[in-house]
């Protein structure tokens, strides 16, 4: 399979589009699918992209047989990307109703909180194309350096505002770092440590080292939210309205508007207030961590390359949501599901509701609904465990009607591809020979009573 990424980037519009596509391309590379970059931008690729993400770069659509063209662009020539090829097209949108009239095989809306189950439409912050290093970061507790603030206002025409904000924070006594993908930054090094051209792992590490984040409502906001960092949001562009509403609903704080006459003073004063209220900082961090989990790039890559059952039906995963409460309860009461469960008794409705709410609100749990041809048919879940160091425990169950068709193996492989660097383990009842065989087909080995999949 070959994938072409069509997008624009640069100091004028920023590098968020490029960062999203790089994250997605890296996930596809790990599946051994080559990716090309298609862009009319005259800017060189930033060093953080690396030399191996894109096989080749073209200024216009080449005469190649791509399986997918993924478009992430403000540009009007988006129609060229979508209709200039007979291949399937995926459209990543960060404007509400952006290019809504265009026909595409897959539409990915990066705003709102709803999750569509239609096979041609993914929506919600859970699909923000971030790498799994951000999810891994939320599994580790790191004590940040005290009185530290990381500023990240994104791309576009924000450099002067960013420099002035860093100066204001430095004058107020904060230790300031400025994270930017701008090729030319104007921040005075006497006011802030300038962090440029960082990889995703380096970005995650720097976010975790700081006590507080000031971020535009773009990719940086989702990175700090995933890592459960208290964040003060700044709206820098029109297409951030939806994210601003999400932020306000989660934290009760109205985002600051870049360019307001009192912008610098307002942000600095809010920082002073919040630093005096550590309980408030913790509440903000917890609320933001529930918005997304940092596995969006892997989810999209799985959707583009989704496996099929033995009978030829497509298998996908989607995150479990509040609307699944009754559905999952009915599954949990199925005799075939209880047969090999650690607790063979079916749950009461009250116990199920408590468990369900805790699962959805726990930032370290991944719980996915298994879909076969878009029909829900089971659940696969990753949970923290103390059984083995640095491991996550896998559990899975399927409805009787889809067993024996390769659905379980496909679901385990899709889950593993979301977190390729984590050690996964599973406990299987000694009597459950079918489940043991399933995990072994997925690459798990029996060690010390646990089925284990190494990194």
VOGU-3710 file (C-alpha; in Angstrom, 3 decimals, decimal comma):
1> xxxxxxxxxx> 0,000/0,000/0,000  1,223/3,516/-0,880  -0,031/6,769/0,658  0,413/10,339/-0,541  0,075/13,282/1,873  -1,091/16,553/0,313  -0,675/19,652/2,481  0,838/23,111/2,850  3,076/24,431/5,627  5,354/27,331/6,476
11> xxxxxxxxxx> 5,868/30,310/8,760  2,818/32,042/7,289  0,259/29,296/8,088  2,243/27,287/10,618  3,380/23,693/10,812  0,388/22,042/12,485  -0,747/20,390/9,246  2,712/18,996/8,675  3,033/17,749/12,265  -0,285/15,891/12,007
21> xxxxxxxxxx> 0,653/14,248/8,723  4,129/13,324/9,957  2,579/11,563/12,967  0,211/9,640/10,709  2,956/8,830/8,188  5,179/7,483/10,983  2,385/5,115/12,049  2,017/3,935/8,445  5,798/3,525/8,136  5,717/1,204/11,156
31> xxxxxxxxxx> 3,227/-0,924/9,212  5,778/-0,866/6,339  3,626/1,310/4,080  5,651/3,962/2,191  4,438/7,584/2,200  5,109/10,541/-0,138  4,742/14,278/0,515  2,839/16,382/-2,039  3,131/20,122/-1,386  3,524/23,311/-3,393
41> xxxxxxxxxx> 5,233/24,919/-0,389  8,701/26,257/-1,125  9,789/25,787/2,482  12,331/23,106/3,323  11,180/20,362/5,644  12,034/21,131/9,274  14,721/18,928/10,794  12,249/17,327/13,241  10,548/15,577/10,313  13,600/13,405/9,706
51> xxxxxxxxxx> 14,805/11,865/6,472  12,867/8,604/6,523  9,233/9,669/7,075  8,505/10,525/3,431  9,922/8,422/0,623  9,760/11,328/-1,856  8,504/14,918/-2,142  6,500/16,325/-5,078  5,264/19,845/-5,810  2,123/18,550/-7,551
61> xxxxxxxxxx> 0,231/15,290/-7,731  2,500/12,729/-9,427  1,370/10,055/-11,821  1,505/7,280/-9,245  -0,941/4,624/-8,133  -1,563/5,611/-4,535  -3,960/3,578/-2,431  -4,814/6,703/-0,406  -4,326/10,432/-0,800  -4,546/12,106/2,619
71> xxxxxxxxxx> -5,243/15,832/2,365  -4,664/18,284/5,206  -4,736/21,769/3,748  -6,320/25,221/3,736  -5,495/25,516/0,059  -8,154/25,963/-2,606  -6,376/23,427/-4,807  -7,527/20,754/-2,372  -9,840/19,629/-5,173  -6,788/18,665/-7,199
81> xxxxxxxxxx> -5,706/16,376/-4,406  -9,107/14,788/-3,980  -10,107/14,448/-7,612  -6,783/14,326/-9,443  -6,416/10,639/-8,700  -8,574/7,551/-8,901  -7,285/6,421/-5,530  -9,225/6,693/-2,292  -9,079/10,077/-0,599  -9,068/11,015/3,086
91> xxxxxxxxxx> -9,717/14,591/4,199  -8,444/15,875/7,571  -10,544/18,897/8,604  -9,933/21,364/11,413  -12,572/23,899/10,342  -16,251/23,122/11,046  -17,952/22,435/7,687  -14,615/22,728/5,888  -14,939/21,652/2,232  -18,157/19,856/3,176
101> xxxxxxxxxx> -19,227/19,549/-0,465  -16,151/17,570/-1,468  -16,647/13,863/-1,985  -14,063/11,798/-0,157  -13,815/8,206/0,987  -12,928/9,147/4,566  -13,540/12,417/6,409  -11,734/13,086/9,693  -13,082/16,022/11,710  -10,657/17,116/14,433
111> xxxxxxxxxx> -13,185/19,059/16,479  -16,139/18,359/18,686  -16,532/15,555/21,183  -18,803/13,185/19,275  -17,418/10,041/17,698  -19,069/8,910/14,493  -19,283/5,208/13,815  -19,909/5,563/10,085  -17,089/3,888/8,177  -16,501/7,022/6,067
121> xxxxxxxxxx> -16,539/9,591/8,891  -14,402/9,873/12,029  -15,016/12,818/14,342  -13,792/14,042/17,681  -10,631/14,945/19,551  -9,871/11,246/20,035  -8,684/11,268/16,396  -6,227/14,175/16,770  -3,157/12,728/14,973  -0,712/12,471/17,868
131> xxxxxxxxxx> 1,923/9,774/18,343  1,703/7,119/21,039  4,613/8,730/22,939  2,068/11,175/24,372  -0,118/8,351/25,690  2,977/6,667/27,115  3,844/9,936/28,835  0,573/9,984/30,760  1,428/6,566/32,210  4,479/8,010/33,988
141> xxxxxxxxxx> 4,412/10,357/36,972  7,086/13,015/36,682  7,579/15,878/39,097  7,934/19,077/37,051  10,432/21,812/37,768  8,772/24,386/40,076  7,639/27,783/38,819  8,203/26,792/35,192  6,013/27,816/32,254  6,146/26,470/28,700
151> xxxxxxxxxx> 4,784/28,801/26,001  3,649/27,300/22,685  1,535/29,554/20,476  1,952/27,563/17,264  2,599/28,880/13,779  1,321/31,713/11,662  1,880/35,356/12,519  2,386/34,942/16,261  6,132/35,395/16,791  5,981/38,965/18,120
161> xxxxxxxxxx> 3,143/38,105/20,519  5,052/35,022/21,653  8,199/37,056/22,313  6,262/39,707/24,261  4,496/37,065/26,358  7,779/35,356/27,235  9,203/38,730/28,268  6,174/39,461/30,460  6,317/36,069/32,168  10,065/36,378/32,738
171> xxxxxxxxxx> 9,601/39,806/34,301  6,946/38,343/36,611  9,488/35,842/37,951  8,646/32,691/36,007  11,209/30,404/34,424  10,059/30,344/30,802  10,591/27,997/27,855  9,222/28,644/24,374  8,377/25,680/22,156  8,035/26,554/18,483
181> xxxxxxxxxx> 8,249/25,036/15,014  8,808/28,452/13,477  11,942/28,445/11,344  12,697/31,996/12,522  11,731/32,865/16,096  11,968/36,337/17,689  12,051/35,292/21,352  14,848/36,951/23,354  17,020/34,156/24,847  17,362/36,303/27,975
191> xxxxxxxxxx> 13,614/35,876/28,559  13,074/32,232/27,649  14,813/29,024/26,677  14,012/28,535/22,999  13,026/24,989/22,007  12,995/24,516/18,229  12,780/21,634/15,786  11,996/18,981/18,408  10,807/15,439/17,766  7,504/14,240/19,233
201> xxxxxxxxxx> 9,340/12,472/22,062  11,354/15,615/22,865  8,167/17,710/22,826  6,484/15,315/25,264  9,487/15,369/27,601  9,659/19,164/27,643  5,943/19,514/28,320  6,258/17,150/31,277  9,222/19,043/32,714  7,192/22,245/33,081
211> xxxxxxxxxx> 4,673/22,977/35,784  2,286/24,964/33,588  1,572/25,299/29,852  0,350/28,280/27,830  -0,750/26,989/24,460  -2,626/27,921/21,323  -5,750/25,853/20,762  -4,092/23,692/18,114  -1,789/20,696/18,252  0,105/21,966/21,296
221> xxxxxxxxxx> -3,125/22,155/23,285  -3,919/18,513/22,542  -0,368/17,469/23,423  -0,486/19,113/26,855  -4,035/17,812/27,444  -2,960/14,255/26,661  -0,116/14,589/29,160  -2,517/15,904/31,834  -0,743/19,252/32,188  -2,577/22,332/33,507
231> xxxxxxxxxx> -2,929/24,550/30,463  -3,980/28,140/29,846  -5,419/28,324/26,329  -4,916/31,090/23,771  -7,051/31,336/20,647  -4,802/32,399/17,776  -6,966/31,565/14,743  -10,588/31,333/13,646  -10,517/27,565/13,227  -9,855/27,209/16,966
241> xxxxxxxxxx> -13,372/28,296/17,990  -14,573/24,727/18,550  -11,495/23,811/20,577  -11,998/26,966/22,623  -15,524/25,885/23,504  -14,286/22,416/24,464  -11,596/23,967/26,661  -14,069/26,284/28,401  -16,537/23,445/29,051  -13,762/21,290/30,519
251> xxxxxxxxxx> -12,053/23,910/32,696  -14,534/26,750/33,196  -11,900/29,184/31,864  -12,460/31,390/28,816  -9,506/31,186/26,398  -7,460/34,331/25,919  -7,679/36,021/22,531  -4,355/36,726/20,851  -4,084/40,388/19,921  -6,324/41,806/22,651
261> xxxxxxxxxx> -4,798/45,088/23,923  -4,386/43,628/27,413  -3,401/40,123/26,243  0,043/39,986/27,893  -1,072/41,440/31,235  -4,165/39,202/31,338  -2,191/35,998/30,722  0,541/36,879/33,222  -2,042/37,756/35,902  -3,912/34,468/35,307
271> xxxxxxxxxx> -0,630/32,577/35,696  0,043/34,277/39,025  -3,437/33,420/40,284  -3,325/29,798/39,148  0,130/29,197/40,595  -1,257/30,207/43,989  -4,104/27,690/43,628  -2,464/24,289/43,155  -5,763/22,488/43,680  -7,156/24,383/40,694
281> xxxxxxxxxx> -4,138/23,368/38,606  -4,821/19,717/39,377  -8,496/20,047/38,492  -7,656/21,653/35,140  -5,133/18,928/34,340  -7,555/16,116/35,166  -10,364/17,666/33,104  -8,143/18,148/30,059  -6,708/14,623/30,223  -10,189/13,201/29,591
291> xxxxxxxxxx> -10,529/14,983/26,226  -8,113/12,847/24,211  -5,530/10,122/24,740  -2,815/10,802/22,172  -3,512/7,735/20,024  -5,297/9,481/17,152  -2,574/8,909/14,551  -2,619/5,193/15,259  -6,408/5,090/15,060  -6,455/6,780/11,653
301> xxxxxxxxxx> -3,641/4,549/10,364  -5,613/1,506/11,475  -8,679/2,818/9,671  -6,739/3,323/6,430  -5,170/-0,125/6,580  -7,825/-2,045/8,506  -7,669/-5,844/8,355  -10,458/-8,103/7,166  -11,973/-11,253/8,629  -11,651/-14,654/7,001
311> xxxxxxxxxx> -14,997/-13,974/5,319  -13,797/-10,601/3,975  -15,489/-8,221/6,433  -13,642/-5,095/7,606  -12,578/-4,917/11,259  -12,143/-1,583/13,048  -11,821/-0,313/16,591  -13,446/2,817/17,955  -13,219/4,278/21,464  -15,928/3,297/23,928
321> xxxxxxxxxx> -18,201/6,271/24,698  -20,950/7,097/27,191  -23,651/5,958/24,775  -22,246/2,412/24,954  -23,204/1,955/28,628  -26,278/-0,242/28,019  -24,706/-2,090/25,091  -21,647/-3,099/27,111  -23,831/-4,072/30,090  -25,793/-6,478/27,895
331> xxxxxxxxxx> -22,542/-7,970/26,621  -21,170/-8,354/30,147  -24,247/-10,389/31,091  -23,810/-12,860/28,228  -23,112/-16,405/29,569  -20,272/-16,880/27,049  -18,594/-13,690/28,313  -18,917/-14,648/31,992  -17,765/-18,238/31,444  -14,040/-17,512/31,701
341> xxxxxxxxxx> -14,154/-14,130/33,467  -12,294/-13,703/36,763  -15,686/-13,022/38,332  -18,185/-15,383/36,680  -21,186/-13,568/38,166  -22,875/-11,007/35,886  -22,690/-7,447/37,246  -25,652/-5,553/38,634  -26,696/-2,446/36,711  -25,417/-0,225/39,534
351> xxxxxxxxxx> -22,035/-1,959/39,679  -21,741/-1,793/35,900  -22,513/1,935/35,822  -19,845/2,610/38,461  -17,273/0,528/36,585  -18,219/2,088/33,248  -17,874/5,670/34,546  -14,535/4,902/36,168  -13,253/3,312/32,962  -14,219/6,292/30,801
361> xxxxxxxxxx> -12,699/8,803/33,224  -9,414/6,960/33,788  -6,793/8,552/31,483  -4,649/5,406/31,601  -7,284/2,971/30,284  -7,894/2,315/26,589  -11,268/0,695/25,973  -12,273/0,076/22,358  -15,437/-1,253/20,763  -14,736/-3,857/18,081
371> xxxxxxxxxx> -16,634/-3,235/14,844  -17,159/-5,754/12,051  -18,533/-4,039/8,957  -19,445/-1,154/11,288  -21,495/-3,355/13,649  -20,408/-3,524/17,332  -19,473/-7,054/18,316  -17,130/-6,926/21,291  -14,670/-5,007/23,449  -10,879/-4,954/23,799
381> xxxxxxxxxx> -9,253/-3,060/26,642  -5,842/-2,021/27,996  -5,535/-1,316/31,734  -2,644/-0,507/34,077  -1,455/-3,461/36,149  0,971/-4,111/38,979  1,500/-7,705/37,867  4,660/-6,879/35,919  6,762/-3,683/35,742  5,944/-1,268/32,899
391> xxxxxxxxxx> 3,180/-3,481/31,521  -0,450/-2,991/30,502  -3,027/-5,774/30,777  -5,142/-6,735/27,758  -8,662/-8,135/27,988  -10,992/-9,025/25,132  -14,391/-10,573/24,547  -16,436/-11,195/21,423  -20,049/-12,001/20,710  -20,719/-15,584/19,684
401> xxxxxxxxxx> -21,873/-14,596/16,200  -18,405/-13,380/15,099  -16,226/-16,028/16,700  -14,131/-18,229/14,444  -13,809/-15,613/11,682  -10,508/-14,012/12,722  -12,100/-11,018/14,470  -10,272/-11,544/17,761  -6,853/-11,734/16,122  -7,551/-8,610/14,056
411> xxxxxxxxxx> -8,708/-6,702/17,155  -5,619/-7,673/19,179  -3,325/-6,641/16,328  -5,137/-3,312/15,924  -4,854/-2,633/19,656  -1,152/-3,531/19,684  -0,469/-1,162/16,795  -1,866/1,744/18,854  0,837/1,236/21,484  3,724/-0,506/19,685
421> xxxxxxxxxx> 6,295/0,404/22,349  4,370/-0,862/25,386  4,730/-4,278/26,979  1,332/-6,014/26,926  0,256/-8,950/29,070  -2,925/-11,000/29,399  -4,272/-13,429/31,957  -6,234/-16,325/30,479  -8,008/-18,985/32,503  -6,221/-22,355/32,166
431> xxxxxxxxxx> -9,477/-23,848/30,857  -9,848/-21,232/28,115  -7,797/-22,962/25,434  -9,355/-20,971/22,585  -8,354/-17,625/24,137  -4,854/-18,875/24,885  -4,453/-19,946/21,252  -5,755/-16,542/20,092  -3,156/-14,596/22,084  -0,388/-16,921/20,933
441> xxxxxxxxxx> -1,362/-16,314/17,295  -1,084/-12,581/18,061  2,522/-13,043/19,208  2,064/-13,480/22,959  4,275/-15,979/24,802  3,427/-17,694/28,096  5,834/-16,600/30,847  5,329/-16,956/34,604  1,600/-17,497/34,283  1,029/-14,504/31,947
451> xxxxx> 0,766/-14,278/28,192  3,219/-11,536/27,261  3,911/-9,496/24,141  7,271/-7,765/24,276  7,880/-4,332/22,822
//
